[in-house]
Amino acid sequence: MTAADRQTRLPVVGIYALDQDVERTSSLGIFHHTRNLLAALARQVAPGFHLRVFLSDHNADTLSPPAWPAWMSVRRAPGGYGTGVRRLWADHVLAPRLARRGPSARRRVPSPFRAGLRRAYERRCGRQSG
């Protein structure tokens, strides 16, 4: 988060992708959607919120856009969390810990396709989705 973001106290929206693993998933749809979403967002001008992306060392290289704009930041956790106990631990313990680091508008990590991102988009575009 930049100094300007801290001064204006922009809302923080999070995209949780710690558990996405291209090698272990049974469906690549959510993985490709997240990768394309991050790449498309990175090409946009600053939308009036700060986007915090939660990735693991295992998926960061394939999910990261070519360049991170100043209004986006990444929280990168060591290891991979695609399946089993490690995935449960990441979902219920690691993600909340990562979300608590630094200033945040909320103390939870929303799913990538939930209302927070939709509301921010609607405010920016001035319309409601159905």
Secondary structure, 3 states (H helix, E strand, C coil): CCHHHHHHCCCEEEEECCCCCCCCCCCCHHHHHHHHHHHHHHCCCCCCCEEEEEEECCCHHHHCCCCCCCCEEEEEECCCCCCHHHHHHHHHHHHHHHHHCCCCCCCCCCCCCCHHHHHHHHHHHCCCCC
